[in-house]
Amino acid sequence: MGDFDLFKTNEEHEELRAAVRSVAEDKIAPHAAEVDETSSFPQDALDALVATDFHAAHISEDYEGVGADALATCVIIEEVARVCASSSLIPAVNKLGTMPLILGASEEVKQRYLPPVARGEAMFSYGLSEREAGSDTAAMRTLATPKGDDWVLNGQKSWITNAGVSEYYTVLAVTDPEGRRGRNISAFVVHADDAGFTLGEPERKLGIKGSPTRELFFDDVAIPGDRMVGAPGEGLKIALRTLDHTRVTIGAQAVGIAQGALDHAVAYVKERKQFGKAIADFQGIQFMLADMAMKLETARQMVYVAAAKSERGDDDLAFYGAAAKCYASDAAMEITTDAVQLLGGAGYVKDFPLERMMRDAKITQIYEGTNQIQRMVMARQLLK
């Protein structure tokens, strides 16, 4: 007989969940509505996450981090997203921005950049997409031209999460314009204070309003040669491998948002009375809740299995990461929409967090690869 612990999180993961939930409910949830309303960065959440080492828990002990595994990182993101999706982008994007370094950088580059993130002194963003190169990443035009041992960066990046609050940016640029498409791109670390590096105005968004999204502009930005991540020409390969791992965290975010919505909906239908009884007593309502919970649990199991594969670096991670992100984000959109419906008029107004959760859920179907791209990734793995 096999090991029956296979399909449950271990005791440490559940202790971690309780700890994160406590921080999220005490320190993050009270600010979530205001953060959304005013489109302001959730500084209270960042402070609370840094104080408890939940802001970048994925960084290993070799670089002053706490060395959380991929599943633990997902539990953190899920529990924060349950109360505030904008705040959950702090641990998620710190992983996204640093993962190229973890996967591909020299020891020297890792030692320089990972400890300040682990200590909570700096955040890391990720610059891959451009206006004309969103899903088609290899079509990017941002150019890094060699100058002696160094590089000169020109171009722009779009939809960059936490731009303006991050100190460091992993930026992908074409380093060999005549080279083979996709094999001619390299990765660099850009500093917030690099001369010639500027930001666009914050985007005005449907959801995740507390997390700034801005364009990056590079106008003859001098990048020292020792800031390249990995070898020349390896950038896109590293960037796409990064996404195999971090898509799982978007699945976790979607699961958290959906869980928050389901929790509110359940509490509401037990209290709300119509026709002389709690609406929870109506079978139509019960069936809606059952379907929501079933989809949520399916999504959670997929995300956790994908997280385990991410931790082990399994060969089939690309399929599982894409599947978990795609399924969980679609489920989150359905569950939050149904949760708004269950609250009726109350679901549609800002006095309750459900409308915010529905708006926040939408982005999980779009970023880190649209769900159309996820389906392409899955199909490619199947047909290999």
C-alpha positions in Angstrom: 0.0 0.0 0.0 1.2 3.5 -0.8 1.6 6.5 1.4 -1.8 8.0 2.1 -0.3 11.4 3.1 0.2 12.0 -0.6 -2.9 14.0 -1.0 -2.9 16.2 2.1 -0.8 19.2 3.0 1.5 18.5 5.9 1.1 19.9 9.4 3.6 22.7 8.7 1.6 23.9 5.8 -1.6 24.0 7.9 0.2 25.8 10.7 1.5 28.3 8.1 -2.0 28.7 6.8 -3.4 29.6 10.3 -0.5 32.1 10.8 -1.0 33.8 7.4 -4.8 33.9 7.9 -4.4 35.6 11.2 -2.1 38.3 9.8 -4.4 38.7 6.7 -7.5 39.1 8.8 -5.9 41.4 11.4 -3.6 43.6 9.3 -4.7 43.3 5.6 -8.5 42.8 5.5 -9.3 46.1 7.3 -7.6 48.1 4.6 -8.8 46.1 1.5 -11.8 48.2 0.6 -10.0 51.5 1.0 -7.0 50.2 -1.0 -9.4 49.3 -3.8 -11.5 52.5 -3.5 -8.4 54.9 -3.6 -6.2 52.7 -5.9 -3.5 53.1 -3.3 -0.6 50.6 -2.7 -1.3 48.4 0.4 1.6 49.6 2.5 0.0 48.2 5.7 -0.1 44.8 4.0 3.6 45.0 2.9 4.7 46.0 6.4 2.7 43.1 7.9 4.0 40.6 5.4 7.6 41.8 5.9 7.3 41.6 9.7 6.2 38.0 9.5 8.5 36.9 6.6 5.6 36.2 4.3 6.6 38.8 1.6 9.1 36.7 -0.3 9.1 33.4 1.6 10.3 31.4 -1.5 13.8 32.7 -1.2 16.2 30.1 0.2 18.1 30.3 3.4 21.3 30.5 1.3 20.2 34.1 0.5 18.8 35.1 3.9 15.3 33.9 3.1 13.1 31.5 5.0 13.2 28.8 2.2 9.4 28.1 1.9 8.6 25.4 -0.6 6.4 26.1 -3.6 3.3 24.8 -1.9 3.9 27.0 1.2 4.3 30.0 -1.1 1.0 29.2 -2.7 -0.7 28.8 0.8 0.6 32.3 1.7 -0.6 33.8 -1.6 -4.0 32.0 -1.3 -4.6 33.2 2.3 -3.7 36.8 1.5 -5.8 36.8 -1.7 -8.8 35.6 0.3 -9.0 39.0 1.9 -7.2 41.3 -0.6 -6.1 40.3 -4.1 -4.0 43.4 -4.5 -1.9 42.5 -1.4 -1.4 38.9 -2.6 0.6 40.4 -5.5 3.4 41.3 -3.1 4.5 37.7 -2.5 3.4 36.6 -6.0 5.4 39.3 -7.9 8.4 39.0 -5.6 8.6 35.4 -6.7 7.9 36.3 -10.4 10.6 38.9 -10.5 13.3 36.8 -8.7 12.5 33.4 -10.2 14.6 34.2 -13.4 17.6 34.8 -11.0 16.8 31.7 -9.0 16.6 29.6 -12.2 19.3 31.2 -14.3 21.6 33.7 -12.7 25.2 33.3 -11.6 25.9 32.9 -7.9 27.3 36.4 -7.8 24.0 37.9 -9.2 21.9 35.9 -6.8 24.0 37.0 -3.8 23.7 40.6 -4.8 19.9 40.7 -5.4 18.1 38.0 -3.4 19.1 38.9 0.2 17.7 42.5 0.0 14.4 41.0 -1.2 14.4 38.4 1.5 15.1 41.0 4.1 12.1 43.1 2.9 14.3 46.0 1.8 13.3 45.8 -1.9 10.7 44.3 -4.1 11.2 42.8 -7.6 9.0 43.2 -10.7 9.1 41.4 -14.0 9.3 43.1 -17.4 8.4 40.7 -20.3 5.3 42.1 -22.1 5.3 45.0 -24.5 2.5 46.9 -26.3 2.9 44.8 -29.4 4.3 41.7 -27.8 1.9 40.4 -25.2 1.1 36.8 -25.8 3.7 36.7 -28.6 6.7 37.3 -26.3 9.4 36.5 -28.9 8.1 39.6 -30.9 9.6 42.0 -28.3 11.4 45.1 -29.6 13.2 46.3 -26.5 16.8 46.3 -27.4 20.0 46.0 -25.4 23.0 47.0 -27.5 26.5 46.0 -26.3 28.9 48.8 -25.4 32.3 47.4 -24.2 31.5 45.0 -21.3 28.2 46.8 -20.7 24.8 47.2 -22.4 22.6 50.1 -23.4 18.8 49.5 -23.1 16.1 51.1 -25.2 12.4 50.4 -25.5 9.4 49.9 -23.3 7.5 47.3 -21.3 3.7 47.2 -20.6 1.4 46.0 -17.8 4.2 45.8 -15.2 2.8 44.8 -11.8 4.1 46.8 -8.8 6.1 49.1 -11.0 7.1 52.2 -9.0 7.2 50.4 -5.7 9.7 47.7 -6.8 13.4 48.5 -6.4 14.5 46.0 -9.0 13.1 44.8 -12.4 14.0 41.7 -14.4 13.8 43.0 -18.0 13.9 40.9 -21.1 15.5 42.5 -24.2 16.7 41.5 -27.7 20.5 41.4 -27.6 21.1 39.9 -31.1 18.7 41.5 -33.6 20.0 39.2 -36.4 19.8 36.1 -34.3 17.2 33.4 -34.3 13.8 34.5 -33.0 13.4 33.6 -29.3 17.1 32.7 -29.0 18.3 36.3 -29.3 16.9 37.6 -26.1 18.7 38.1 -22.8 17.6 39.1 -19.2 18.9 41.9 -17.1 18.4 43.5 -13.7 17.3 47.1 -13.9 17.4 49.3 -10.8 14.7 51.9 -10.1 17.2 54.7 -10.0 19.0 53.8 -13.3 19.5 57.0 -15.4 17.1 57.0 -18.4 14.6 54.5 -16.8 11.2 56.1 -16.3 7.6 54.9 -15.6 4.3 55.6 -17.3 1.2 56.8 -15.4 -0.5 54.1 -13.3 -3.1 52.3 -15.3 -6.7 52.7 -14.3 -7.9 49.2 -13.9 -11.1 47.1 -13.4 -9.6 45.3 -10.4 -6.4 44.7 -8.3 -6.4 48.5 -7.9 -4.1 48.5 -4.9 -1.3 47.0 -7.0 0.2 49.6 -9.3 0.5 48.6 -13.0 2.6 50.9 -15.1 4.7 51.0 -18.3 8.5 51.0 -18.1 10.5 53.2 -20.5 14.2 52.8 -21.3 16.0 55.7 -22.9 19.7 54.8 -23.3 19.8 53.1 -19.9 23.4 51.9 -19.2 23.3 48.4 -17.7 26.6 47.0 -16.4 27.5 43.7 -17.9 27.5 41.9 -14.5 23.7 42.5 -14.3 22.8 40.0 -17.0 20.8 37.1 -15.7 22.1 33.8 -17.3 24.0 33.7 -20.6 23.3 35.9 -23.6 20.5 34.6 -25.7 19.0 32.5 -22.8 16.6 35.2 -21.6 13.4 34.0 -23.1 14.0 30.4 -22.1 14.5 31.5 -18.5 11.5 33.8 -18.7 9.2 31.1 -20.0 10.6 28.5 -17.4 9.8 31.2 -14.8 6.2 31.3 -15.9 5.9 27.5 -15.6 6.5 28.0 -11.9 4.7 31.2 -11.2 1.5 30.4 -13.1 0.9 28.1 -10.1 0.9 31.1 -7.8 -1.8 32.8 -10.0 -3.8 29.6 -9.5 -3.3 30.0 -5.8 -4.4 33.7 -6.0 -7.6 32.7 -7.9 -8.3 30.0 -5.3 -7.9 32.6 -2.5 -10.2 35.1 -4.1 -12.9 32.4 -4.7 -12.6 31.1 -1.2 -13.1 34.7 0.2 -16.2 35.1 -2.0 -17.6 31.7 -1.0 -17.1 32.4 2.7 -19.0 35.7 2.5 -21.8 34.1 0.4 -22.3 31.3 2.9 -22.4 33.6 5.8 -24.9 35.9 4.1 -27.4 33.2 2.9 -27.5 31.8 6.5 -28.5 35.2 7.9 -30.7 36.7 5.1 -34.4 35.8 5.5 -37.0 35.9 2.7 -40.4 34.2 2.6 -40.1 33.6 6.3 -36.9 31.5 6.3 -33.2 31.8 5.7 -32.4 31.7 2.0 -29.9 29.0 2.8 -32.9 26.7 3.3 -33.8 26.9 -0.4 -32.6 24.0 -2.5 -31.8 26.3 -5.5 -29.4 28.2 -3.3 -27.9 25.1 -1.8 -27.2 23.7 -5.2 -25.4 26.9 -6.3 -23.3 26.7 -3.1 -22.5 23.1 -3.7 -21.3 23.8 -7.3 -19.2 26.7 -6.1 -17.5 24.6 -3.4 -17.0 21.7 -5.8 -15.3 23.9 -8.4 -13.2 25.6 -5.7 -12.0 22.4 -4.3 -11.1 21.0 -7.7 -9.1 24.1 -8.4 -7.3 24.0 -5.1 -6.3 20.3 -5.6 -5.0 21.1 -9.1 -3.0 24.1 -7.7 -1.5 22.1 -4.9 -0.5 19.2 -7.2 1.1 21.7 -9.6 2.9 23.4 -6.6 4.4 20.0 -5.7 5.5 19.6 -9.3 7.0 23.1 -9.2 8.9 22.3 -6.1 10.3 19.1 -7.6 10.9 20.6 -11.0 8.9 17.7 -12.7 9.1 17.4 -16.5 5.3 17.8 -16.8 5.2 21.1 -14.8 4.4 23.1 -17.9 1.1 21.2 -18.4 0.2 21.2 -14.7 1.1 24.9 -14.2 -1.0 25.9 -17.2 -3.9 23.7 -16.3 -4.0 24.8 -12.6 -3.8 28.5 -13.6 -6.4 28.2 -16.3 -8.9 26.1 -14.3 -8.6 28.0 -11.1 -9.0 31.4 -12.7 -12.0 30.3 -14.7 -13.4 28.8 -11.5 -12.7 32.0 -9.6 -14.6 34.1 -12.2 -17.6 31.8 -12.0 -17.6 31.5 -8.2 -17.3 35.3 -7.6 -20.0 36.0 -10.1 -22.3 33.5 -8.4 -21.4 34.9 -5.0 -22.5 38.4 -6.1 -25.7 36.8 -7.4 -26.3 35.1 -4.0 -26.2 38.5 -2.2 -28.5 40.0 -4.7 -28.6 43.8 -4.5 -26.1 43.6 -1.6 -23.6 41.9 -3.9 -23.7 44.7 -6.3 -22.7 47.5 -3.9 -19.4 48.4 -2.3 -20.7 47.9 1.3 -19.8 44.2 0.8 -16.5 42.9 -0.7 -18.1 40.6 -3.2 -18.2 43.1 -6.2 -14.5 43.8 -5.5 -13.7 40.1 -5.5 -15.5 39.6 -8.8 -13.5 42.5 -10.4 -10.3 41.1 -8.9 -10.9 37.6 -10.2 -11.0 38.7 -13.8 -7.3 39.5 -14.0 -6.4 36.0 -13.1 -7.7 34.8 -16.4 -5.5 37.3 -18.2 -2.1 37.9 -16.7 0.9 35.5 -16.7 -0.5 34.2 -20.0 -4.1 34.5 -21.0 -6.2 31.4 -20.6 -6.1 31.0 -24.4 -2.3 30.8 -24.1 -2.6 28.3 -21.2 -4.7 26.1 -23.5 -2.0 26.3 -26.2 0.7 25.4 -23.6 -1.4 22.4 -22.5 -2.1 21.2 -26.1 1.6 21.6 -27.0 2.6 19.3 -24.1 -0.1 16.8 -25.1 1.0 16.7 -28.8 4.8 16.7 -28.1 
